[in-house]
Amino acid sequence: MEELEKFAEKHTDAKGRLRRWSSTVEAAEWRNPLDMKMTFRTADVVGSQTVFNIGGNNYRLIARVNYALQIVRVQQVLTHAEYDKGEWKG
């Protein structure tokens, strides 16, 4: 997940948290958003994207989840301030 690596280089405190998120997602077998919410209670589905809180809400990971194909594609990883600008919604 190239997006995660790039972000972790810039925000080194997020590296371990992103690695744990990635490992959890790779092991998951979600059939629907409710299954995903059992794993990540604070995640929110916003339109066709899912927003995951990383690092105690310091960072936000935006992804598209295809439950039928069991694919999670990371769109962006943002600081909370970048997320609040709302540009990721476009």
Backbone as CSV, one residue per row, in Angstrom:
resi,resn,N_x,N_y,N_z,CA_x,CA_y,CA_z,C_x,C_y,C_z
1,MET,0.844,-1.175,0.000,0.000,0.000,0.000,0.890,1.238,0.000
2,GLU,1.168,1.681,-1.166,2.094,2.785,-1.379,1.660,4.059,-0.651
3,GLU,0.364,4.338,-0.652,-0.147,5.544,0.004,0.196,5.544,1.491
4,LEU,0.101,4.389,2.126,0.418,4.277,3.552,1.896,4.526,3.807
5,GLU,2.741,3.961,2.974,4.186,4.130,3.131,4.606,5.581,2.961
6,LYS,4.049,6.252,1.972,4.374,7.662,1.743,3.963,8.515,2.945
7,PHE,2.784,8.247,3.455,2.305,9.022,4.595,3.165,8.755,5.828
8,ALA,3.525,7.495,6.056,4.320,7.124,7.227,5.725,7.732,7.178
9,GLU,6.263,7.941,5.995,7.566,8.600,5.877,7.495,10.038,6.381
10,LYS,6.388,10.678,6.120,6.197,12.076,6.504,5.745,12.202,7.967
11,HIS,4.964,11.229,8.427,4.402,11.242,9.780,4.823,9.948,10.477
12,THR,6.034,9.930,10.961,6.618,8.689,11.489,5.851,8.111,12.675
13,ASP,5.167,8.955,13.437,4.390,8.445,14.567,3.195,7.605,14.122
14,ALA,2.808,7.706,12.858,1.671,6.953,12.340,2.076,5.587,11.781
15,LYS,3.359,5.356,11.615,3.831,4.149,10.932,3.300,2.859,11.551
16,GLY,3.482,2.678,12.837,3.024,1.460,13.505,1.518,1.317,13.469
17,ARG,0.817,2.423,13.616,-0.651,2.391,13.595,-1.173,2.020,12.218
18,LEU,-0.540,2.553,11.187,-0.942,2.207,9.821,-0.624,0.750,9.514
19,ARG,0.484,0.271,10.027,0.845,-1.138,9.836,-0.199,-2.048,10.501
20,ARG,-0.620,-1.685,11.722,-1.651,-2.478,12.409,-2.973,-2.431,11.657
21,TRP,-3.347,-1.248,11.155,-4.574,-1.120,10.384,-4.508,-2.041,9.162
22,SER,-3.388,-1.985,8.453,-3.209,-2.791,7.253,-3.294,-4.288,7.563
23,SER,-2.647,-4.722,8.618,-2.686,-6.143,8.996,-4.100,-6.573,9.348
24,THR,-4.810,-5.720,10.055,-6.187,-6.028,10.436,-7.074,-6.152,9.204
25,VAL,-6.919,-5.226,8.280,-7.723,-5.237,7.047,-7.405,-6.474,6.208
26,GLU,-6.134,-6.815,6.098,-5.752,-7.982,5.299,-6.342,-9.277,5.866
27,ALA,-6.512,-9.355,7.173,-7.055,-10.560,7.808,-8.585,-10.575,7.831
28,ALA,-9.199,-9.437,7.574,-10.653,-9.313,7.687,-11.377,-10.030,6.548
29,GLU,-12.581,-10.469,6.880,-13.481,-11.056,5.884,-14.847,-10.403,6.045
30,TRP,-14.904,-9.140,5.665,-16.139,-8.378,5.810,-17.088,-8.675,4.658
31,ARG,-18.349,-8.881,4.993,-19.383,-9.092,3.969,-20.166,-7.816,3.693
32,ASN,-20.080,-6.866,4.636,-20.871,-5.647,4.524,-20.339,-4.610,5.516
33,PRO,-20.859,-3.383,5.446,-20.378,-2.340,6.361,-20.572,-2.685,7.845
34,LEU,-21.606,-3.421,8.173,-21.800,-3.796,9.582,-20.675,-4.694,10.078
35,ASP,-20.214,-5.611,9.240,-19.058,-6.443,9.597,-17.823,-5.573,9.830
36,MET,-17.623,-4.613,8.928,-16.471,-3.724,9.052,-16.544,-2.933,10.352
37,LYS,-17.731,-2.466,10.714,-17.911,-1.684,11.937,-17.673,-2.522,13.190
38,MET,-17.787,-3.834,13.079,-17.464,-4.701,14.214,-15.959,-4.674,14.479
39,THR,-15.181,-4.453,13.447,-13.726,-4.375,13.559,-13.272,-2.957,13.892
40,PHE,-13.820,-1.984,13.189,-13.450,-0.580,13.362,-14.709,0.207,13.738
41,ARG,-15.012,0.255,15.024,-16.252,0.878,15.499,-16.367,2.348,15.128
42,THR,-15.248,3.056,15.035,-15.309,4.493,14.774,-15.262,4.837,13.285
43,ALA,-15.180,3.838,12.428,-15.161,4.106,10.987,-16.542,4.585,10.545
44,ASP,-16.544,5.445,9.538,-17.794,5.976,8.996,-17.834,5.781,7.496
45,VAL,-18.982,5.346,7.004,-19.198,5.255,5.565,-19.743,6.607,5.121
46,VAL,-19.021,7.232,4.192,-19.406,8.548,3.666,-19.514,8.406,2.154
47,GLY,-20.725,8.315,1.668,-20.926,8.067,0.245,-20.351,6.710,-0.120
48,SER,-19.478,6.682,-1.112,-18.874,5.418,-1.552,-17.536,5.156,-0.869
49,GLN,-17.190,5.989,0.108,-15.905,5.851,0.789,-16.105,5.531,2.269
50,THR,-15.069,4.961,2.856,-15.078,4.692,4.291,-13.942,5.474,4.920
51,VAL,-14.240,6.143,6.026,-13.267,6.955,6.744,-12.890,6.208,8.026
52,PHE,-11.608,5.882,8.143,-11.077,5.198,9.315,-10.282,6.187,10.146
53,ASN,-10.510,6.191,11.454,-9.729,7.014,12.385,-8.465,6.248,12.736
54,ILE,-7.339,6.902,12.606,-6.046,6.281,12.884,-5.341,7.095,13.974
55,GLY,-4.766,6.418,14.918,-3.956,7.106,15.928,-4.761,8.002,16.834
56,GLY,-5.844,7.461,17.398,-6.631,8.268,18.320,-7.228,9.487,17.665
57,ASN,-7.613,9.348,16.412,-8.266,10.418,15.665,-7.290,11.507,15.202
58,ASN,-5.985,11.243,15.272,-5.010,12.203,14.753,-4.969,12.187,13.236
59,TYR,-5.266,11.033,12.658,-5.194,10.854,11.211,-6.474,10.202,10.722
60,ARG,-6.754,10.415,9.441,-7.922,9.808,8.803,-7.461,9.092,7.548
61,LEU,-7.914,7.875,7.406,-7.605,7.074,6.228,-8.904,6.933,5.440
62,ILE,-8.878,7.346,4.196,-10.039,7.282,3.313,-9.838,6.112,2.359
63,ALA,-10.803,5.207,2.319,-10.671,4.021,1.469,-12.006,3.686,0.812
64,ARG,-11.904,2.925,-0.248,-13.094,2.333,-0.884,-13.047,0.845,-0.578
65,VAL,-14.159,0.345,-0.096,-14.230,-1.057,0.299,-15.190,-1.777,-0.640
66,ASN,-14.695,-2.811,-1.309,-15.534,-3.667,-2.139,-15.724,-4.966,-1.360
67,TYR,-16.871,-5.086,-0.727,-17.124,-6.233,0.137,-17.239,-7.530,-0.652
68,ALA,-17.839,-7.483,-1.833,-18.009,-8.689,-2.640,-16.666,-9.275,-3.062
69,LEU,-15.712,-8.418,-3.413,-14.405,-8.880,-3.875,-13.352,-8.913,-2.768
70,GLN,-13.736,-8.443,-1.566,-12.809,-8.411,-0.428,-11.571,-7.562,-0.742
71,ILE,-11.827,-6.364,-1.305,-10.747,-5.446,-1.658,-10.957,-4.125,-0.923
72,VAL,-9.895,-3.647,-0.295,-9.900,-2.321,0.332,-8.822,-1.509,-0.365
73,ARG,-9.236,-0.446,-1.019,-8.303,0.394,-1.763,-8.169,1.745,-1.048
74,VAL,-6.978,2.012,-0.555,-6.711,3.270,0.139,-6.690,4.404,-0.878
75,GLN,-7.497,5.416,-0.625,-7.546,6.590,-1.486,-6.558,7.645,-0.981
76,GLN,-6.630,7.928,0.329,-5.800,8.971,0.923,-5.611,8.696,2.407
77,VAL,-4.520,9.202,2.941,-4.327,9.265,4.379,-4.062,10.733,4.682
78,LEU,-4.801,11.270,5.637,-4.751,12.702,5.914,-4.554,12.973,7.400
79,THR,-3.983,14.118,7.689,-4.005,14.579,9.071,-5.439,15.006,9.365
80,HIS,-5.747,15.166,10.640,-7.102,15.596,10.995,-7.404,16.969,10.381
81,ALA,-6.425,17.865,10.383,-6.611,19.203,9.808,-6.881,19.130,8.307
82,GLU,-6.155,18.277,7.591,-6.380,18.111,6.147,-7.772,17.540,5.888
83,TYR,-8.164,16.586,6.704,-9.485,15.974,6.583,-10.583,17.019,6.772
84,ASP,-10.427,17.866,7.761,-11.437,18.874,8.074,-11.677,19.855,6.930
85,LYS,-10.696,20.041,6.063,-10.869,20.933,4.913,-11.925,20.394,3.954
86,GLY,-12.137,19.081,3.944,-13.194,18.479,3.137,-12.861,18.233,1.686
87,GLU,-11.641,18.506,1.263,-11.286,18.343,-0.145,-11.298,16.882,-0.583
88,TRP,-11.195,15.948,0.340,-11.187,14.514,0.040,-12.542,14.046,-0.486
89,LYS,-13.582,14.791,-0.241,-14.928,14.370,-0.629,-15.169,14.446,-2.124
90,GLY,-14.343,15.170,-2.835,-14.548,15.401,-4.266,-14.336,14.270,-5.163
